[in-house]
Amino acid sequence: MALSKKIRLAGSWVVAGHLSSQLIRLSCNLIMTRLLVPDMFGIMAVVTICLIGVTMLSDIGISQYLIQRKQAINQAIINTAWTLQVVRGVILALLVVMLAACIAKGQQYGLFNSHSVYADEQLPLVLAVMALSSFLAGLTSLNLVLMQRDLQQKQTIMIEVISQLVGTVVMIIMAYYLSNIWSIVVGSLLTVLIKTLLSHHKRIGERCHFAWDSETVSAILQFGRWVFIASLLTFIAAQGDRLILASWLSAAELGVYTIAFFIATAGKELVKKVMGSVLYPALSQVVRENPHQLKTIYYQLRLPLDSVIMVLAGLMASGGEWIISLLYDERYIDAGWMLQLLSLSIVLLGTSMAGVVIMALGNSLWPMWMTLVSAVTLVFGLPLVFSVWGLPAAITLIALHTVVEFPVIMWCMKRYQLWSWWGECRLWPVFFISYALGKSLIELT
C-alpha cells in the first residue's frame, strides 16, 4: 500500500478513535460533575499528574525506539523490550506508593498549606491505590507499538475505545450509588486492566514472553537516554501547571481549572495523537525510504493539521465562556474565562511538530532542548507571575510559555535544512478569521 494511502487510512482511524474517546470522556465528565463535588476532581487531577509524572520520569524510549528502528524487528527484540517495560512498570508502582507515603508524612508534619490540595486527607490513599495502574500498564503487549510502526491503527483504536467505554460505565454507576472519589479510582483502574488484557489477544500478535538480550537493552537505553530527559521536561512543561497551582488553590478551585484545562486540551490531544500515532511512524518511514523528500512531505502533512489547529484555537478563544455555560452548571462558571486564555496554547502546537520530525531522523537530543526552555520558563515564571499578578496572568503564562521554544526549533530545523517560513506562517490568518466568526456567531445567539 502506498505511504500516502496508509497515512490517510491510519489518520482516519486515529481521528475517529480519538473523537470517540473524547465523546466518551466528555459525556463522563458532564455526568460526573453532576454526581460529585468539584473537590474530587481537584484531588484526581493531582493524582493523575503524579502518575503521569512518574511514568514520564522513567521513559526510556521503548516504543519510540521500536517505531524508528531502521532494521527489521524480530520476536527476541520484542520480548526483551517487553521485559524491560514490565520491570519499569513494577518500579513505577513502587515509586508512586513511596510518593503517597511522603505526602502522608508531609501532612502529619504540617508541611502543606491547609487550603491546598496537598493537605487533603484522601490524597495519599487514592494515590497509593492508583499505583496499580502503573503496574498494569507495564504489562501491555508491545504488539500495539508494532502496529503503530506499520501504520495499522484499527485494532489499537478499538482496544482503547472499548476499555475506556467499559471503565466509564462502571465509573458512572459507582458514582451514582456511592457519590465518592473511589468511583473514579475503580473506573480508571478497570480501563487500564481491560486494555492490557485485550492487547495480549491472539489476534493482535504473538504473545510476549520474558527474555533478555543485552545488545537490545543497550540499543534501547542508548536511544532513550535523551528521550528520558525530554519526557521529564515535557511533563513539567505540559503538566507542571496543576502541580504548581495546587500549592495555592483549593481542591474546588483546582477542580474548576481542571475542567477548563480538559476542554482546552481536547483538541490538542487529537493533534498530538495524530502526531505520535500517524505522523511519527510515517516520517520515520520517509527517512528510511525517501529522505530527500522529507521537507516536502513534512509541510504537506502540516497543512491539514495546522488548519484544524487554527480553527480550534480561534473558536475556543472567542467562545470559551459560552461553551462552559452551555455544558456545566454555575459552580464551574469561572472555567469560561480560563478556557479562553488556555486556548491560545493551541495556536503554537503546529510548530512543535518539529520535535517529531527530528525524532524520526533518530535524533532524540534536540527535542529535549526544545522542551527544556519551556519547562524552565514555566517552573520559574509561574510562581513569580502568580504571586505578583494573580491567577489570570498565571494562566496566560501557562498558555504561552512554549513560545520560548521557537528560536531552538528554528535553529534545529535550519540545521537539517527543513525550515520554511511560508510553511510555518501560511495559516495564521485562519486563527483570526475563526476568532471573528466565533464572536459573530455568539452575538447572534
C-alpha positions as CSV (number, residue, x, y, z in Angstrom):
1,M,0.0,0.0,0.0
2,A,1.3,3.5,-0.9
3,L,2.5,5.6,2.0
4,S,0.0,8.4,1.4
5,K,-2.9,5.9,1.4
6,K,-1.6,4.3,4.6
7,I,-1.3,7.7,6.2
8,R,-4.9,8.6,5.3
9,L,-6.2,5.3,6.5
10,A,-4.3,5.4,9.7
11,G,-5.2,9.0,10.2
12,S,-8.9,8.3,9.7
13,W,-8.8,5.6,12.4
14,V,-6.9,7.8,14.8
15,V,-9.2,10.7,14.3
16,A,-12.3,8.5,14.6
17,G,-10.9,6.8,17.7
18,H,-9.9,10.0,19.3
19,L,-13.2,11.7,18.7
20,S,-15.0,8.6,20.1
21,S,-12.7,8.7,23.1
22,Q,-13.3,12.4,23.7
23,L,-17.0,11.9,23.3
24,I,-16.9,9.2,26.0
25,R,-14.7,11.4,28.1
26,L,-16.9,14.5,27.8
27,S,-20.1,12.6,28.5
28,C,-18.5,11.0,31.5
29,N,-17.2,14.5,32.6
30,L,-20.6,16.1,32.3
31,I,-22.3,13.3,34.2
32,M,-19.7,13.0,36.9
33,T,-19.6,16.8,37.6
34,R,-23.3,16.5,38.5
35,L,-22.8,13.4,40.7
36,L,-19.6,14.6,42.5
37,V,-18.4,17.8,44.0
38,P,-15.5,19.9,42.4
39,D,-13.1,18.9,45.2
40,M,-12.9,15.3,44.0
41,F,-11.8,16.5,40.5
42,G,-9.1,18.6,42.1
43,I,-7.8,15.6,44.0
44,M,-7.9,13.3,41.0
45,A,-6.1,16.0,38.9
46,V,-3.2,15.9,41.3
47,V,-3.2,12.0,41.4
48,T,-3.3,11.8,37.6
49,I,-0.5,14.3,37.2
50,C,1.6,12.4,39.8
51,L,1.1,9.1,37.8
52,I,1.9,10.8,34.5
53,G,5.0,12.4,36.1
54,V,6.4,9.2,37.5
55,T,5.7,7.5,34.1
56,M,7.4,10.1,32.1
57,L,10.3,10.5,34.5
58,S,11.1,6.8,33.7
59,D,10.5,7.0,30.0
60,I,13.4,5.2,28.3
61,G,12.0,5.4,24.8
62,I,11.0,1.8,24.2
63,S,8.1,2.5,21.8
64,Q,10.0,5.3,20.1
65,Y,13.0,3.0,19.5
66,L,10.8,0.2,18.0
67,I,9.0,2.7,15.7
68,Q,12.0,4.4,14.3
69,R,14.4,1.4,14.2
70,K,15.7,1.1,10.6
71,Q,16.5,-2.7,10.8
72,A,13.9,-5.4,11.0
73,I,12.4,-6.4,14.3
74,N,12.2,-10.0,15.4
75,Q,10.4,-11.6,18.4
76,A,13.5,-11.7,20.5
77,I,13.8,-7.9,20.3
78,I,10.1,-7.5,21.2
79,N,10.3,-9.9,24.1
80,T,13.4,-8.1,25.5
81,A,11.7,-4.7,25.1
82,W,8.5,-6.0,26.8
83,T,10.5,-7.4,29.7
84,L,12.2,-4.1,30.1
85,Q,8.8,-2.4,30.1
86,V,7.4,-4.8,32.8
87,V,10.4,-4.2,35.1
88,R,9.8,-0.4,34.6
89,G,6.1,-0.9,35.5
90,V,6.9,-2.6,38.8
91,I,9.4,0.1,39.7
92,L,6.9,2.9,38.8
93,A,4.2,1.3,41.0
94,L,6.7,1.2,44.0
95,L,7.7,4.8,43.4
96,V,4.1,6.0,43.4
97,V,3.4,4.2,46.7
98,M,6.6,5.9,48.1
99,L,5.4,9.3,46.9
100,A,2.0,8.7,48.5
101,A,3.8,7.8,51.8
102,C,5.8,11.0,51.6
103,I,2.7,13.1,51.1
104,A,1.1,11.5,54.1
105,K,4.1,12.2,56.2
106,G,4.1,15.8,54.9
107,Q,0.5,16.2,56.0
108,Q,1.3,14.8,59.5
109,Y,4.1,17.4,59.9
110,G,2.0,20.3,58.5
111,L,4.3,20.9,55.5
112,F,1.4,21.9,53.2
113,N,-0.9,24.9,53.2
114,S,-4.1,23.8,54.8
115,H,-6.0,25.4,52.0
116,S,-4.2,23.5,49.3
117,V,-5.0,20.2,47.6
118,Y,-1.9,18.5,49.1
119,A,-3.4,18.9,52.6
120,D,-6.5,16.8,51.7
121,E,-6.5,13.6,53.7
122,Q,-7.8,11.5,50.9
123,L,-4.9,12.2,48.5
124,P,-2.2,9.8,49.8
125,L,-4.5,6.7,49.9
126,V,-6.0,7.4,46.5
127,L,-2.5,7.9,45.0
128,A,-1.3,4.7,46.6
129,V,-4.2,2.6,45.2
130,M,-3.8,4.2,41.7
131,A,-0.2,3.0,41.7
132,L,-1.6,-0.3,40.5
133,S,-2.3,1.4,37.1
134,S,1.4,1.8,36.5
135,F,2.0,-1.9,37.1
136,L,-0.9,-2.9,34.8
137,A,0.2,-0.6,32.0
138,G,3.7,-2.1,32.2
139,L,2.2,-5.5,31.2
140,T,0.6,-4.1,28.0
141,S,1.7,-6.1,24.9
142,L,4.2,-4.3,22.6
143,N,2.3,-5.6,19.6
144,L,0.3,-2.4,19.8
145,V,3.5,-0.5,19.2
146,L,4.4,-2.7,16.2
147,M,1.0,-1.9,14.7
148,Q,1.8,1.8,15.0
149,R,5.1,1.3,13.3
150,D,3.3,-0.2,10.3
151,L,0.5,2.4,10.5
152,Q,-2.1,-0.3,11.3
153,Q,-4.3,1.6,13.8
154,K,-7.7,-0.1,13.6
155,Q,-7.3,-2.8,16.4
156,T,-5.3,-0.4,18.6
157,I,-8.0,2.2,18.5
158,M,-10.8,-0.4,19.1
159,I,-9.0,-1.7,22.2
160,E,-8.6,1.8,23.6
161,V,-12.2,2.8,23.0
162,I,-13.7,-0.5,24.3
163,S,-11.6,-0.3,27.5
164,Q,-12.5,3.3,28.1
165,L,-16.2,2.7,27.5
166,V,-16.4,-0.1,30.0
167,G,-14.4,1.8,32.6
168,T,-16.6,4.9,32.1
169,V,-19.8,2.9,32.5
170,V,-18.6,1.3,35.8
171,M,-17.3,4.7,37.0
172,I,-20.7,6.4,36.4
173,I,-22.7,3.6,38.1
174,M,-20.5,3.6,41.1
175,A,-20.6,7.4,41.4
176,Y,-24.4,7.3,41.2
177,Y,-24.6,4.9,44.2
178,L,-21.6,5.9,46.2
179,S,-21.1,9.6,45.4
180,N,-17.4,9.4,46.3
181,I,-13.9,9.6,44.7
182,W,-13.5,5.8,44.7
183,S,-15.8,5.6,41.7
184,I,-13.2,7.4,39.6
185,V,-10.4,5.3,41.0
186,V,-12.1,1.9,40.2
187,G,-13.2,3.1,36.8
188,S,-9.7,4.3,35.9
189,L,-8.0,1.1,37.0
190,L,-10.6,-1.0,35.1
191,T,-9.9,0.9,31.9
192,V,-6.1,0.1,32.2
193,L,-6.8,-3.6,33.1
194,I,-9.1,-4.2,30.1
195,K,-6.7,-2.5,27.7
196,T,-3.8,-4.7,29.0
197,L,-5.8,-7.9,28.7
198,L,-7.1,-7.1,25.2
199,S,-3.5,-6.2,24.0
200,H,-2.5,-9.9,24.6
201,H,-5.3,-11.3,22.4
202,K,-4.0,-13.8,19.8
203,R,-5.5,-11.6,17.0
204,I,-3.2,-8.8,18.0
205,G,0.0,-10.8,17.5
206,E,2.3,-13.3,19.1
207,R,2.2,-13.4,22.9
208,C,5.1,-11.5,24.6
209,H,7.4,-13.5,26.9
210,F,10.1,-12.7,29.3
211,A,13.5,-12.5,27.7
212,W,16.8,-10.6,28.0
213,D,19.2,-9.7,25.2
214,S,22.0,-7.4,26.3
215,E,22.5,-5.9,22.8
216,T,18.9,-4.9,22.5
217,V,18.8,-3.4,26.0
218,S,21.9,-1.4,25.3
219,A,20.4,-0.1,22.0
220,I,17.2,0.9,23.7
221,L,18.9,2.7,26.6
222,Q,21.4,4.4,24.2
223,F,18.5,5.8,22.1
224,G,16.4,6.5,25.1
225,R,18.9,8.5,27.2
226,W,17.7,11.8,25.7
227,V,14.1,10.6,25.5
228,F,14.2,10.2,29.2
229,I,15.2,13.8,29.8
230,A,12.9,15.1,27.1
231,S,10.0,13.2,28.7
232,L,10.8,14.7,32.1
233,L,10.9,18.2,30.6
234,T,7.7,17.6,28.6
235,F,5.9,16.5,31.8
236,I,7.0,19.7,33.5
237,A,6.0,21.9,30.5
238,A,2.6,20.2,29.9
239,Q,1.5,19.1,33.5
240,G,3.5,21.3,35.8
241,D,0.9,24.0,35.8
242,R,-1.5,22.0,38.0
243,L,1.2,20.7,40.3
244,I,2.3,24.3,41.0
245,L,-1.2,25.8,41.2
246,A,-2.2,23.0,43.6
247,S,0.1,24.7,46.1
248,W,-2.1,27.8,46.1
249,L,-5.6,26.7,45.0
250,S,-8.1,24.7,47.0
251,A,-9.3,21.3,45.7
252,A,-12.5,23.0,44.4
253,E,-10.6,25.8,42.6
254,L,-8.2,23.4,41.0
255,G,-11.2,21.3,40.0
256,V,-12.7,24.3,38.1
257,Y,-9.3,24.9,36.4
258,T,-9.1,21.2,35.5
259,I,-12.5,21.5,33.7
260,A,-11.1,24.4,31.6
261,F,-7.9,22.5,31.0
262,F,-9.8,19.4,29.9
263,I,-11.8,21.3,27.3
264,A,-8.8,23.3,26.1
265,T,-6.7,20.1,25.7
266,A,-9.4,18.1,24.0
267,G,-8.4,19.5,20.6
268,K,-4.7,19.5,21.4
269,E,-4.8,15.8,22.3
270,L,-6.3,14.9,18.9
271,V,-3.5,16.7,17.2
272,K,-0.9,15.1,19.4
273,K,-2.4,11.7,18.9
274,V,-2.1,12.1,15.1
275,M,1.5,13.3,15.5
276,G,2.5,10.4,17.7
277,S,0.5,7.6,16.2
278,V,0.5,8.5,12.5
279,L,3.0,11.2,11.5
280,Y,5.9,9.9,13.6
281,P,5.8,6.4,12.0
282,A,5.1,7.9,8.6
283,L,8.0,10.4,8.8
284,S,10.2,7.6,10.1
285,Q,9.3,5.5,7.0
286,V,10.2,8.5,4.8
287,V,13.6,8.8,6.5
288,R,14.2,5.1,5.8
289,E,13.0,5.0,2.2
290,N,12.9,8.6,0.7
291,P,14.9,11.0,2.9
292,H,15.4,13.7,0.2
293,Q,11.6,14.3,0.2
294,L,11.4,14.8,4.0
295,K,10.9,18.5,4.0
296,T,8.3,18.5,1.3
297,I,6.3,15.7,2.9
298,Y,6.6,17.2,6.3
299,Y,5.0,20.5,5.3
300,Q,2.4,18.6,3.2
301,L,1.4,16.8,6.4
302,R,1.4,20.0,8.4
303,L,-1.1,21.7,6.1
304,P,-4.3,19.9,7.2
305,L,-3.0,19.7,10.8
306,D,-2.4,23.4,11.0
307,S,-5.8,24.1,9.5
308,V,-7.5,22.2,12.3
309,I,-5.3,23.8,15.0
310,M,-6.1,27.4,13.9
311,V,-9.8,26.9,13.6
312,L,-10.0,25.2,17.0
313,A,-7.9,27.9,18.7
314,G,-9.9,30.8,17.2
315,L,-13.3,29.3,18.1
316,M,-12.3,28.4,21.7
317,A,-10.6,31.9,22.2
318,S,-13.9,33.6,21.2
319,G,-16.4,31.2,22.7
320,G,-14.9,29.8,25.9
321,E,-17.4,31.3,28.3
322,W,-20.3,30.3,26.1
323,I,-19.0,26.7,25.9
324,I,-18.7,26.4,29.7
325,S,-22.1,27.9,30.4
326,L,-23.6,25.5,27.9
327,L,-22.1,22.4,29.3
328,Y,-21.7,23.0,33.1
329,D,-23.6,24.5,36.0
330,E,-22.8,27.7,37.8
331,R,-20.2,26.0,40.1
332,Y,-17.9,25.9,37.1
333,I,-18.6,29.3,35.5
334,D,-15.1,30.6,36.1
335,A,-13.8,27.9,33.8
336,G,-15.1,30.0,30.9
337,W,-12.5,32.8,31.0
338,M,-9.8,30.3,31.9
339,L,-10.7,28.3,28.8
340,Q,-10.4,31.4,26.6
341,L,-6.9,32.1,27.8
342,L,-5.8,28.4,27.6
343,S,-7.0,28.2,24.0
344,L,-4.0,30.3,23.0
345,S,-1.7,27.3,23.6
346,I,-3.4,25.5,20.7
347,V,-2.0,28.1,18.2
348,L,1.6,27.0,19.0
349,L,1.0,23.3,18.5
350,G,1.9,23.0,14.8
351,T,5.4,24.4,15.2
352,S,6.1,21.9,18.0
353,M,5.8,19.1,15.4
354,A,9.4,19.9,14.6
355,G,10.3,17.6,17.5
356,V,8.5,14.7,15.8
357,V,10.4,15.1,12.5
358,I,13.8,15.4,14.3
359,M,13.0,12.3,16.4
360,A,12.2,10.5,13.1
361,L,15.7,11.3,12.0
362,G,16.9,9.3,15.0
363,N,18.0,12.4,17.0
364,S,16.5,12.4,20.5
365,L,18.7,15.2,21.8
366,W,17.2,18.3,20.2
367,P,13.6,17.5,21.1
368,M,15.0,17.5,24.7
369,W,16.4,21.0,24.2
370,M,13.2,22.3,22.7
371,T,11.2,21.3,25.8
372,L,14.0,22.4,28.3
373,V,13.5,26.1,27.6
374,S,9.7,26.0,28.0
375,A,9.9,23.8,31.2
376,V,12.3,26.3,32.8
377,T,10.1,29.2,31.9
378,L,7.1,27.5,33.5
379,V,8.8,26.4,36.7
380,F,10.4,29.7,37.4
381,G,7.9,32.0,35.8
382,L,4.6,30.6,37.1
383,P,5.2,31.2,40.8
384,L,6.5,34.7,40.2
385,V,3.7,35.7,37.9
386,F,1.0,34.2,40.2
387,S,2.3,36.0,43.3
388,V,2.6,39.4,41.5
389,W,-0.3,39.5,39.1
390,G,-2.6,36.7,40.2
391,L,-4.4,33.8,38.6
392,P,-5.4,35.3,35.2
393,A,-1.8,36.3,34.4
394,A,-0.6,32.9,35.6
395,I,-3.0,31.1,33.2
396,T,-1.8,33.4,30.3
397,L,1.8,32.3,31.0
398,I,0.7,28.6,31.1
399,A,-0.9,29.1,27.7
400,L,2.0,30.9,26.0
401,H,5.1,29.6,27.8
402,T,6.1,27.4,24.8
403,V,6.8,30.5,22.7
404,V,10.3,30.4,24.1
405,E,10.9,27.1,22.2
406,F,10.7,28.9,18.8
407,P,14.4,30.0,18.5
408,V,15.6,26.5,19.3
409,I,13.1,24.9,16.9
410,M,14.1,27.3,14.1
411,W,17.8,26.7,14.6
412,C,17.4,23.0,14.7
413,M,15.2,22.8,11.6
414,K,17.6,25.0,9.6
415,R,20.4,22.8,10.6
416,Y,18.6,19.9,8.9
417,Q,17.5,22.1,6.0
418,L,13.9,21.6,6.9
419,W,12.8,25.1,7.8
420,S,10.2,27.1,5.8
421,W,8.9,30.5,6.9
422,W,5.9,30.1,4.5
423,G,5.1,26.6,5.8
424,E,5.1,27.9,9.4
425,C,3.1,31.1,8.9
426,R,0.7,30.4,6.0
427,L,-2.3,29.6,8.1
428,W,-2.1,32.2,10.8
429,P,-4.9,34.3,9.2
430,V,-7.2,31.3,9.7
431,F,-6.9,31.9,13.5
432,F,-8.1,35.5,13.3
433,I,-10.9,34.6,10.9
434,S,-12.1,31.8,13.1
435,Y,-12.0,34.1,16.2
436,A,-14.1,36.8,14.4
437,L,-16.5,34.1,13.2
438,G,-16.9,32.7,16.7
439,K,-17.6,36.2,18.1
440,S,-20.2,36.9,15.4
441,L,-22.0,33.6,16.0
442,I,-22.1,34.2,19.8
443,E,-23.6,37.7,19.3
444,L,-26.3,36.2,17.1
445,T,-27.4,33.6,19.7
